[in-house]
Amino acid sequence: MAVDELQAIIQRCQILEEADFKGEDFNLFQVAGQKCLEDGYAAQLLEVVQNEKNKVIIKNMGWNLICPLVRCILMYKQEDDNREHCLKILDLLVQLCNAKELFLGLLEQIEQTSGEQVCKTVMLLLQPLQTVLFKLQNKKAYSVGLSLAVIMNQLTPLPVPYTKQQVQEDKLGLCQCCNAVVDFAKPFVSEVVKNMEKSSDCNDTELKEELLKFCMKSLKYPLLTAQLDQLESSDEHPFRHFATEIIVSAVRMNYQSWENKEFADIEQKNSAESLACLSYLMFVHYFGIDYFPMVFSPSYLLQCNMAHIEVLLNSNVGFLCSVLLRMEDNSLLHQYLELSNFITVPQRKKSLNILQLFINKFDAEGKYTLFRCLLKTSNHAGVEGYIIKNIKDQIHLKVGDNNWFTGHHLVSLLDLVLLLPDGAETDLLQNSDRIMASLNLLRYLMIKDGEYDNQTGVWTMLAKIEQNFLKPLRVGLNMSKAHYEAEIKNKKENRRGWFSNTVCSVTVSGEKLPAMTTEMQLQVLRSALFTFDLIESVLARVEELIEMKIKAVT
């Protein structure tokens, strides 16, 4: 019945001129063709499409069969003859149909799919879509860009496989589909590059921009969402090919304007995450590095990448580490600190484990400037203690050889180090890392720098040090120890009463700790007292050195 209906429509349309086809004819052809496919008469429909007499009919009406064709192809099993017939029909439609109408039909079908069918549909239609795009000479760039945008919009909601097991299973086919999509785009990239090589005044500016947009979107999804470290450890990772092709494409199409305004414009139009991912994969995993112009100095590359490093530091510090390792120690000029990223990046807690590597790369003035900035802005006792330790190391290495860590420069730096933020009221427990580092630095200076040499200037500023640091520290220690000893006494007395096992909270260093038993609270309080004892022992040694110097002078 369905075949008879189709034949009747075909016979009527065969005697009509192309211009005489009506909307009713299109609808009847679509309904009859769809019914043939659904009723299992794909072989008969294939004969109709193959018939030379029907060439004009198929050219104008065939694109209406895309939707039922795709549905049947995905429904039939691989070995089913009907599936093979449907695939042949699809190939013939690509050859015979009006390119513009077929293009819209293919995109519409991709756009309408959802869930588990997305990747299957995209992979099925990529080759037909690519063939049609090459036929579209007018608005080709727009059509390529629209195709890639529609495809990526359909893929983006899908979850990216993260663990090795998820990648291997690839249940939705996303990994396989992404590789197919990048291969789909590859001929268009080659076309742009070929034209660029022929003439610096490339006529493919629009196509190039559309392809770069696709590359940037792909870097954000799926690559930035994927487990990037796995790409390096496994040559078989399905995203490895995808990542390589995306980066090679982006760099090849843009290598002539890497430093020009064009690349800056592209960066503004696309997310910071995409550019950060590109730089990470290139400079850490070396994807596409052979296409990158290797004329830039390590310090210039660090400067260019600092913004990208800052974006990725929340999840990965390997990027900064990789870029820094390319540089020689003491080679990074202090002027780089004028760029805000060079100050903000090392303040992040997750970058503390490579802070030393970062410090080592600067020249003496750079180290000095970085130390000052971090002491003023970090607001983190651990970071400040680490910086103060580094100041001590620089003095030890450079005494008599470097004026940035001697004399008035060092005195200015010590003004930031040898003080308590809130005087005697400073929370000594919370600032213990900084205080211990400061005391150790002061003790070191007093031992190593003889009073009459005074290269460090520490003896000149002794009165200020005592006023701003040592005296308030002694008062603060006495108050803190008395307070914690009283708390311990109260807890011990309470332990003998009815509520010896009572669970309650305790506040230490301004923070309320989780609920704990009295015994647990006592352990916390004793630990705090032990910290105060350590501070007091170093303070006592510093006071002893000062007293010895005063006696020696008198």
WOQUIVEN-V657781 format. One line per field, one symbol per residue. ss: DSSP state (a for helix, b for strand, c for the rest). psi: psi as a letter, one per 30 degrees, with the letter a starting at -180 (. if undefined). burial: + if it has 24 or more other C-alpha atoms within 12 Angstrom, else -. Layout:
ss=???
psi=???
burial=???
This chain:
ss=caaaaaaaaaaaaacccaaaccaaaaaaaaaaaaaaaacccaaaaaaaaacaaaaaaaaaaaaaaaaaaaaaaaacccccaaaaaaaaaaaaaaaaccaaaaaaaaaaaaaaccccaaaaaaaaaaaaaaaaaaaccccaaaaaaaaaaaaaaaaacccccccaaaaaaccccaaaaaaaaaaaaaaaaaaaaaaaaaccccccaaaaaaaaaaaaaaaaaaacccccaaaaaccccaaaaaaaaaaaaaaaaaaaacccaaaaaaaaaccaaaaaaaaaaaacccccaaaccccccaaaaaaaaaaaaaaacccccaaaaaaaaccccccbcaaaaaccaaaaaaacaaaaaaaaaaaacbcaaaaaaaaaaaaaacccaaaaaaaaaaaaaaaaaaccccaaacaaaaaaaaaaacccccaaaccccccaaaaaaaaaaaaaaaaacccccccccccccaaaaaaaaaaaaaaaaaaaaaaaaaaaaaaaaaaccccccccbccbbccbbcccbcaaaaaaaaaaaaaaaaaaaaaaaaaaaaaaaaaaaac
psi=eeeeeeeeeeeeffflleffkleeeeeeeeeeeeeeefggheeeeeeeefkefgeeeeeefefffeeeeeeeefeklefkeeeeeeeeeeeeeeeelkeeeeeeeeeeeeffllbffeeeeeeefeeeeeeeeffjekheeeeeeeeeeeeeeeeefkkkkeleeeeeehefgeeeeeeeeeeefeeeeeeeeeeeeekfikfheeeeeeeeeeeeeeeekfeffljeffeefjffkffeeeeeeeeeeeeefgffheflfeeeeeeeflleeeeeeeeeeefefgkgfffkjhfkleeeeeeefeeeeeeffffkgfeeeeeefflkkgfjkfffffkeffeeeffkefgefgeeeeefflleeeeeeeeeeeeffehjeeeeeeeeeeeeeeeefgkffjffhlbfeeeeefefeilkehbffkjeeegeeeeeeeeeeeeeeeefjkefehefgefegeeeeeefeeeeeeeeeeeeeeeeeeeeeeeeeeffafhegkkllkkkhfkjllklleeeeeeeeeeeeeeeeeeeeeeeeeeeeeeeeeeee.
burial=-++--++-++--+-------+---++-+++++++++++-+++++++++++---+++++++++++++++++++++-------++-+++++++++++++++++++++++++++-+---+++++++++++++++++++----++-++++++++++++++-+++++----+--+-+++++++++++++++-++++++--+-------++-+++++++++++++++++++++++-+-----+++++++++++++++++++--+----+--++--++++++++++++++++++++--+-----++-+++++++++++++-+++++++++++++---++++-++---+++++++++-++-++++++++++++++++++++++--+--++++++++++++-++---+----++++-+++-+++++++++----++++++++++++++++++++++-+-+--++++++-++--++-++++++++++--++--++-++--++-------------+-+---------+++++-+++-++-++++++-++--++-++--------
